[in-house]
């Protein structure tokens, strides 16, 4: 039976590249208009998993994704780290010197700013990377290109005019694979949770100290404003280990006593960052 995975975007999006990287090419990817739609599709059983971007090595966290994780009860099944390569796409036969304008998502345009400036290309923000490629394929215009991934080029029959045009060679995006269930216990686990520290001196220090005194390595901590409660904050925490490990379980129990709120997002296999090669700028 074919595995079904929901993602935000149109066919050929970077999220679909992450799906294929993790699940293989035989997977059925289900496009969603917004990230919000991923959750009910998985909860209703119309998809086996969801693929949600949560962090970019250049642009930082995808804050809306963490808010959705707070609002829903899907579990983190795995993490995927995708090396993002931006391609300059145009109608077949188009040469770089013929191009004048480039359409893509604002973040993709910003990540290719040096390349665009070098060749005098005017950026035109659009709603989506793969969507820009699809629209260009459906309605080609002279002098117009799009920035998207190689998968989008293949799907929409566009030529790759220049490869790997991103400014930073360490352009990675981290995704969570979401499921209704917890994954089997992995050999190299990582755990994600959310908590709210009490509003008193030393509260955050004491909360984090529960992990430090037990030798648990934190890999991420980030604060975000708490919805509907002005000037209160949630802390998103990743650490090495499984919540059922004795030391990790003890730390979480101590955190529960010190905090006003704790939500465990899941323990899952930690991903390895792919080996990066330098961007050649086209």
LUMMIKE-762315 format. One record per residue (C-alpha): x, y, z; residue in one letter; residue number from 1. Coordinates in nm, 3 decimals, decimal comma. Layout:
N
x->X | y->Y | z->Z | type->A | seq->NUM
...
END
This chain:
282
x->0,000 | y->0,000 | z->0,000 | type->X | seq->1
x->0,142 | y->0,340 | z->-0,103 | type->X | seq->2
x->0,241 | y->0,573 | z->0,179 | type->X | seq->3
x->0,057 | y->0,906 | z->0,167 | type->X | seq->4
x->0,222 | y->1,223 | z->0,298 | type->X | seq->5
x->0,061 | y->1,567 | z->0,317 | type->X | seq->6
x->0,264 | y->1,886 | z->0,265 | type->X | seq->7
x->0,211 | y->2,257 | z->0,213 | type->X | seq->8
x->0,267 | y->2,385 | z->-0,140 | type->X | seq->9
x->0,218 | y->2,273 | z->-0,497 | type->X | seq->10
x->0,375 | y->1,971 | z->-0,665 | type->X | seq->11
x->0,752 | y->2,008 | z->-0,686 | type->X | seq->12
x->0,789 | y->2,215 | z->-0,368 | type->X | seq->13
x->1,092 | y->2,169 | z->-0,144 | type->X | seq->14
x->0,865 | y->1,995 | z->0,106 | type->X | seq->15
x->0,797 | y->1,732 | z->-0,160 | type->X | seq->16
x->1,172 | y->1,695 | z->-0,212 | type->X | seq->17
x->1,199 | y->1,628 | z->0,163 | type->X | seq->18
x->0,920 | y->1,371 | z->0,135 | type->X | seq->19
x->1,102 | y->1,187 | z->-0,144 | type->X | seq->20
x->1,432 | y->1,207 | z->0,043 | type->X | seq->21
x->1,280 | y->1,038 | z->0,348 | type->X | seq->22
x->1,015 | y->0,804 | z->0,204 | type->X | seq->23
x->1,148 | y->0,733 | z->-0,148 | type->X | seq->24
x->1,010 | y->0,808 | z->-0,492 | type->X | seq->25
x->0,708 | y->0,573 | z->-0,468 | type->X | seq->26
x->0,538 | y->0,783 | z->-0,203 | type->X | seq->27
x->0,214 | y->0,969 | z->-0,276 | type->X | seq->28
x->0,255 | y->1,337 | z->-0,190 | type->X | seq->29
x->-0,067 | y->1,526 | z->-0,110 | type->X | seq->30
x->-0,044 | y->1,904 | z->-0,168 | type->X | seq->31
x->-0,216 | y->2,140 | z->0,077 | type->X | seq->32
x->-0,280 | y->2,512 | z->0,035 | type->X | seq->33
x->-0,167 | y->2,594 | z->0,388 | type->X | seq->34
x->0,028 | y->2,423 | z->0,663 | type->X | seq->35
x->-0,288 | y->2,423 | z->0,876 | type->X | seq->36
x->-0,449 | y->2,176 | z->0,636 | type->X | seq->37
x->-0,179 | y->1,914 | z->0,694 | type->X | seq->38
x->-0,297 | y->1,838 | z->1,047 | type->X | seq->39
x->-0,664 | y->1,739 | z->0,988 | type->X | seq->40
x->-0,566 | y->1,535 | z->0,681 | type->X | seq->41
x->-0,335 | y->1,323 | z->0,898 | type->X | seq->42
x->-0,576 | y->1,321 | z->1,193 | type->X | seq->43
x->-0,861 | y->1,198 | z->0,969 | type->X | seq->44
x->-0,650 | y->0,921 | z->0,819 | type->X | seq->45
x->-0,649 | y->1,068 | z->0,467 | type->X | seq->46
x->-0,269 | y->1,076 | z->0,488 | type->X | seq->47
x->-0,030 | y->0,856 | z->0,683 | type->X | seq->48
x->0,211 | y->1,137 | z->0,764 | type->X | seq->49
x->0,263 | y->1,511 | z->0,729 | type->X | seq->50
x->0,584 | y->1,690 | z->0,629 | type->X | seq->51
x->0,621 | y->2,025 | z->0,807 | type->X | seq->52
x->0,915 | y->2,268 | z->0,771 | type->X | seq->53
x->1,021 | y->2,397 | z->1,111 | type->X | seq->54
x->1,359 | y->2,565 | z->1,067 | type->X | seq->55
x->1,598 | y->2,700 | z->0,804 | type->X | seq->56
x->1,970 | y->2,732 | z->0,869 | type->X | seq->57
x->1,975 | y->3,079 | z->0,707 | type->X | seq->58
x->1,632 | y->3,227 | z->0,782 | type->X | seq->59
x->1,567 | y->3,069 | z->1,124 | type->X | seq->60
x->1,256 | y->2,902 | z->1,263 | type->X | seq->61
x->0,924 | y->2,876 | z->1,081 | type->X | seq->62
x->0,724 | y->3,026 | z->1,364 | type->X | seq->63
x->0,383 | y->2,934 | z->1,226 | type->X | seq->64
x->0,480 | y->2,569 | z->1,227 | type->X | seq->65
x->0,559 | y->2,569 | z->1,598 | type->X | seq->66
x->0,229 | y->2,737 | z->1,675 | type->X | seq->67
x->0,049 | y->2,461 | z->1,482 | type->X | seq->68
x->0,237 | y->2,196 | z->1,679 | type->X | seq->69
x->0,105 | y->2,360 | z->1,995 | type->X | seq->70
x->-0,254 | y->2,362 | z->1,871 | type->X | seq->71
x->-0,266 | y->2,001 | z->1,750 | type->X | seq->72
x->-0,172 | y->1,665 | z->1,897 | type->X | seq->73
x->0,021 | y->1,501 | z->1,613 | type->X | seq->74
x->0,347 | y->1,342 | z->1,720 | type->X | seq->75
x->0,689 | y->1,406 | z->1,571 | type->X | seq->76
x->0,778 | y->1,077 | z->1,397 | type->X | seq->77
x->1,113 | y->1,186 | z->1,252 | type->X | seq->78
x->1,313 | y->1,485 | z->1,141 | type->X | seq->79
x->1,446 | y->1,541 | z->0,789 | type->X | seq->80
x->1,724 | y->1,781 | z->0,696 | type->X | seq->81
x->1,710 | y->1,883 | z->0,330 | type->X | seq->82
x->1,996 | y->2,056 | z->0,152 | type->X | seq->83
x->1,814 | y->2,329 | z->-0,039 | type->X | seq->84
x->1,950 | y->2,396 | z->-0,387 | type->X | seq->85
x->1,789 | y->2,686 | z->-0,572 | type->X | seq->86
x->1,775 | y->2,658 | z->-0,952 | type->X | seq->87
x->1,713 | y->2,934 | z->-1,204 | type->X | seq->88
x->1,442 | y->2,796 | z->-1,432 | type->X | seq->89
x->1,312 | y->2,921 | z->-1,765 | type->X | seq->90
x->1,146 | y->2,798 | z->-2,083 | type->X | seq->91
x->1,360 | y->2,548 | z->-2,278 | type->X | seq->92
x->1,613 | y->2,720 | z->-2,502 | type->X | seq->93
x->1,634 | y->3,035 | z->-2,287 | type->X | seq->94
x->1,982 | y->3,174 | z->-2,220 | type->X | seq->95
x->2,088 | y->3,354 | z->-1,902 | type->X | seq->96
x->2,168 | y->3,678 | z->-2,083 | type->X | seq->97
x->1,811 | y->3,691 | z->-2,218 | type->X | seq->98
x->1,655 | y->3,705 | z->-1,873 | type->X | seq->99
x->1,537 | y->4,025 | z->-1,707 | type->X | seq->100
x->1,303 | y->3,930 | z->-1,420 | type->X | seq->101
x->1,284 | y->3,640 | z->-1,175 | type->X | seq->102
x->0,976 | y->3,523 | z->-0,980 | type->X | seq->103
x->0,974 | y->3,315 | z->-0,664 | type->X | seq->104
x->0,886 | y->3,313 | z->-0,296 | type->X | seq->105
x->1,036 | y->3,619 | z->-0,118 | type->X | seq->106
x->1,258 | y->3,399 | z->0,099 | type->X | seq->107
x->1,403 | y->3,219 | z->-0,206 | type->X | seq->108
x->1,467 | y->3,552 | z->-0,377 | type->X | seq->109
x->1,642 | y->3,681 | z->-0,065 | type->X | seq->110
x->1,857 | y->3,367 | z->-0,047 | type->X | seq->111
x->1,975 | y->3,430 | z->-0,406 | type->X | seq->112
x->2,026 | y->3,805 | z->-0,375 | type->X | seq->113
x->2,394 | y->3,805 | z->-0,473 | type->X | seq->114
x->2,332 | y->3,597 | z->-0,786 | type->X | seq->115
x->2,043 | y->3,818 | z->-0,897 | type->X | seq->116
x->2,249 | y->4,132 | z->-0,843 | type->X | seq->117
x->2,546 | y->3,991 | z->-1,032 | type->X | seq->118
x->2,337 | y->3,934 | z->-1,344 | type->X | seq->119
x->2,110 | y->4,238 | z->-1,308 | type->X | seq->120
x->1,794 | y->4,033 | z->-1,261 | type->X | seq->121
x->1,493 | y->4,205 | z->-1,105 | type->X | seq->122
x->1,322 | y->3,997 | z->-0,832 | type->X | seq->123
x->0,942 | y->3,966 | z->-0,840 | type->X | seq->124
x->0,792 | y->3,812 | z->-0,523 | type->X | seq->125
x->0,535 | y->3,537 | z->-0,570 | type->X | seq->126
x->0,344 | y->3,309 | z->-0,332 | type->X | seq->127
x->0,550 | y->2,994 | z->-0,383 | type->X | seq->128
x->0,869 | y->2,857 | z->-0,541 | type->X | seq->129
x->0,720 | y->2,556 | z->-0,719 | type->X | seq->130
x->0,407 | y->2,759 | z->-0,792 | type->X | seq->131
x->0,621 | y->3,014 | z->-0,974 | type->X | seq->132
x->0,772 | y->2,736 | z->-1,184 | type->X | seq->133
x->0,430 | y->2,589 | z->-1,262 | type->X | seq->134
x->0,287 | y->2,927 | z->-1,364 | type->X | seq->135
x->0,588 | y->3,002 | z->-1,586 | type->X | seq->136
x->0,552 | y->2,665 | z->-1,759 | type->X | seq->137
x->0,181 | y->2,726 | z->-1,818 | type->X | seq->138
x->0,232 | y->3,084 | z->-1,944 | type->X | seq->139
x->0,590 | y->3,137 | z->-2,066 | type->X | seq->140
x->0,701 | y->3,500 | z->-2,103 | type->X | seq->141
x->1,018 | y->3,628 | z->-2,271 | type->X | seq->142
x->1,279 | y->3,744 | z->-2,023 | type->X | seq->143
x->1,106 | y->3,579 | z->-1,724 | type->X | seq->144
x->1,256 | y->3,308 | z->-1,503 | type->X | seq->145
x->1,161 | y->3,139 | z->-1,177 | type->X | seq->146
x->1,359 | y->3,013 | z->-0,879 | type->X | seq->147
x->1,264 | y->2,666 | z->-0,759 | type->X | seq->148
x->1,412 | y->2,321 | z->-0,706 | type->X | seq->149
x->1,524 | y->2,057 | z->-0,953 | type->X | seq->150
x->1,211 | y->1,851 | z->-0,887 | type->X | seq->151
x->0,994 | y->2,143 | z->-1,001 | type->X | seq->152
x->1,201 | y->2,172 | z->-1,321 | type->X | seq->153
x->1,142 | y->1,804 | z->-1,394 | type->X | seq->154
x->0,770 | y->1,820 | z->-1,320 | type->X | seq->155
x->0,697 | y->2,128 | z->-1,530 | type->X | seq->156
x->0,938 | y->2,076 | z->-1,818 | type->X | seq->157
x->1,149 | y->2,385 | z->-1,753 | type->X | seq->158
x->1,517 | y->2,424 | z->-1,836 | type->X | seq->159
x->1,772 | y->2,477 | z->-1,558 | type->X | seq->160
x->1,956 | y->2,790 | z->-1,672 | type->X | seq->161
x->2,180 | y->2,804 | z->-1,362 | type->X | seq->162
x->2,227 | y->2,560 | z->-1,075 | type->X | seq->163
x->2,285 | y->2,615 | z->-0,703 | type->X | seq->164
x->2,240 | y->2,991 | z->-0,715 | type->X | seq->165
x->2,182 | y->3,030 | z->-0,339 | type->X | seq->166
x->2,416 | y->3,270 | z->-0,159 | type->X | seq->167
x->2,502 | y->3,031 | z->0,125 | type->X | seq->168
x->2,623 | y->2,674 | z->0,080 | type->X | seq->169
x->2,484 | y->2,581 | z->0,424 | type->X | seq->170
x->2,123 | y->2,642 | z->0,319 | type->X | seq->171
x->1,945 | y->2,356 | z->0,495 | type->X | seq->172
x->1,581 | y->2,324 | z->0,595 | type->X | seq->173
x->1,473 | y->2,104 | z->0,883 | type->X | seq->174
x->1,136 | y->1,929 | z->0,861 | type->X | seq->175
x->0,928 | y->1,729 | z->1,106 | type->X | seq->176
x->0,753 | y->1,414 | z->0,986 | type->X | seq->177
x->0,423 | y->1,412 | z->1,173 | type->X | seq->178
x->0,211 | y->1,110 | z->1,266 | type->X | seq->179
x->-0,074 | y->1,004 | z->1,490 | type->X | seq->180
x->0,163 | y->0,759 | z->1,659 | type->X | seq->181
x->0,506 | y->0,756 | z->1,819 | type->X | seq->182
x->0,791 | y->0,597 | z->1,617 | type->X | seq->183
x->0,979 | y->0,287 | z->1,730 | type->X | seq->184
x->1,253 | y->0,375 | z->1,975 | type->X | seq->185
x->1,557 | y->0,476 | z->1,766 | type->X | seq->186
x->1,925 | y->0,422 | z->1,834 | type->X | seq->187
x->2,004 | y->0,795 | z->1,828 | type->X | seq->188
x->1,697 | y->0,975 | z->1,963 | type->X | seq->189
x->1,615 | y->1,341 | z->1,993 | type->X | seq->190
x->1,322 | y->1,487 | z->2,186 | type->X | seq->191
x->1,123 | y->1,807 | z->2,132 | type->X | seq->192
x->0,895 | y->1,973 | z->2,387 | type->X | seq->193
x->0,732 | y->2,304 | z->2,470 | type->X | seq->194
x->0,712 | y->2,459 | z->2,817 | type->X | seq->195
x->0,622 | y->2,783 | z->2,990 | type->X | seq->196
x->0,837 | y->2,904 | z->3,277 | type->X | seq->197
x->0,677 | y->3,065 | z->3,580 | type->X | seq->198
x->0,701 | y->3,444 | z->3,600 | type->X | seq->199
x->0,958 | y->3,470 | z->3,878 | type->X | seq->200
x->1,334 | y->3,532 | z->3,906 | type->X | seq->201
x->1,549 | y->3,238 | z->3,800 | type->X | seq->202
x->1,257 | y->3,032 | z->3,667 | type->X | seq->203
x->1,411 | y->2,968 | z->3,324 | type->X | seq->204
x->1,755 | y->2,912 | z->3,475 | type->X | seq->205
x->1,615 | y->2,653 | z->3,716 | type->X | seq->206
x->1,411 | y->2,483 | z->3,442 | type->X | seq->207
x->1,711 | y->2,441 | z->3,213 | type->X | seq->208
x->1,924 | y->2,337 | z->3,508 | type->X | seq->209
x->1,718 | y->2,019 | z->3,539 | type->X | seq->210
x->1,873 | y->1,907 | z->3,209 | type->X | seq->211
x->2,223 | y->2,038 | z->3,281 | type->X | seq->212
x->2,256 | y->1,861 | z->3,617 | type->X | seq->213
x->2,166 | y->1,531 | z->3,449 | type->X | seq->214
x->2,416 | y->1,573 | z->3,165 | type->X | seq->215
x->2,148 | y->1,609 | z->2,895 | type->X | seq->216
x->2,264 | y->1,806 | z->2,592 | type->X | seq->217
x->2,023 | y->2,073 | z->2,465 | type->X | seq->218
x->2,036 | y->2,121 | z->2,088 | type->X | seq->219
x->1,787 | y->2,408 | z->2,059 | type->X | seq->220
x->1,598 | y->2,654 | z->2,276 | type->X | seq->221
x->1,379 | y->2,932 | z->2,144 | type->X | seq->222
x->1,115 | y->3,156 | z->2,297 | type->X | seq->223
x->0,792 | y->3,257 | z->2,125 | type->X | seq->224
x->0,505 | y->3,479 | z->2,246 | type->X | seq->225
x->0,215 | y->3,280 | z->2,385 | type->X | seq->226
x->-0,107 | y->3,325 | z->2,190 | type->X | seq->227
x->-0,393 | y->3,495 | z->2,375 | type->X | seq->228
x->-0,167 | y->3,574 | z->2,673 | type->X | seq->229
x->0,020 | y->3,902 | z->2,615 | type->X | seq->230
x->0,377 | y->3,920 | z->2,744 | type->X | seq->231
x->0,388 | y->3,552 | z->2,829 | type->X | seq->232
x->0,623 | y->3,320 | z->2,643 | type->X | seq->233
x->0,662 | y->2,959 | z->2,544 | type->X | seq->234
x->1,001 | y->2,791 | z->2,517 | type->X | seq->235
x->1,065 | y->2,532 | z->2,248 | type->X | seq->236
x->1,333 | y->2,286 | z->2,353 | type->X | seq->237
x->1,519 | y->2,007 | z->2,171 | type->X | seq->238
x->1,753 | y->1,773 | z->2,354 | type->X | seq->239
x->1,949 | y->1,457 | z->2,286 | type->X | seq->240
x->1,787 | y->1,143 | z->2,424 | type->X | seq->241
x->1,450 | y->0,970 | z->2,449 | type->X | seq->242
x->1,183 | y->1,081 | z->2,694 | type->X | seq->243
x->1,177 | y->0,727 | z->2,836 | type->X | seq->244
x->1,550 | y->0,732 | z->2,919 | type->X | seq->245
x->1,576 | y->0,746 | z->3,300 | type->X | seq->246
x->1,767 | y->1,076 | z->3,311 | type->X | seq->247
x->1,546 | y->1,238 | z->3,046 | type->X | seq->248
x->1,228 | y->1,121 | z->3,218 | type->X | seq->249
x->1,352 | y->1,258 | z->3,549 | type->X | seq->250
x->1,436 | y->1,593 | z->3,388 | type->X | seq->251
x->1,091 | y->1,619 | z->3,230 | type->X | seq->252
x->0,920 | y->1,533 | z->3,559 | type->X | seq->253
x->1,126 | y->1,801 | z->3,735 | type->X | seq->254
x->1,038 | y->2,047 | z->3,458 | type->X | seq->255
x->0,669 | y->1,971 | z->3,514 | type->X | seq->256
x->0,708 | y->2,071 | z->3,879 | type->X | seq->257
x->0,886 | y->2,395 | z->3,792 | type->X | seq->258
x->0,677 | y->2,502 | z->3,491 | type->X | seq->259
x->0,321 | y->2,616 | z->3,442 | type->X | seq->260
x->0,288 | y->2,416 | z->3,121 | type->X | seq->261
x->0,476 | y->2,134 | z->2,941 | type->X | seq->262
x->0,384 | y->1,961 | z->2,613 | type->X | seq->263
x->0,592 | y->1,674 | z->2,476 | type->X | seq->264
x->0,603 | y->1,688 | z->2,096 | type->X | seq->265
x->0,779 | y->1,355 | z->2,061 | type->X | seq->266
x->1,100 | y->1,152 | z->2,069 | type->X | seq->267
x->1,224 | y->1,057 | z->1,723 | type->X | seq->268
x->1,536 | y->0,953 | z->1,530 | type->X | seq->269
x->1,782 | y->1,242 | z->1,498 | type->X | seq->270
x->1,867 | y->1,327 | z->1,137 | type->X | seq->271
x->2,221 | y->1,367 | z->1,006 | type->X | seq->272
x->2,296 | y->1,686 | z->0,816 | type->X | seq->273
x->2,388 | y->1,593 | z->0,456 | type->X | seq->274
x->2,742 | y->1,669 | z->0,343 | type->X | seq->275
x->2,739 | y->2,011 | z->0,178 | type->X | seq->276
x->2,924 | y->2,116 | z->-0,132 | type->X | seq->277
x->3,005 | y->2,477 | z->-0,211 | type->X | seq->278
x->2,752 | y->2,660 | z->-0,425 | type->X | seq->279
x->2,894 | y->2,730 | z->-0,768 | type->X | seq->280
x->2,669 | y->3,028 | z->-0,834 | type->X | seq->281
x->2,559 | y->2,895 | z->-1,172 | type->X | seq->282
END
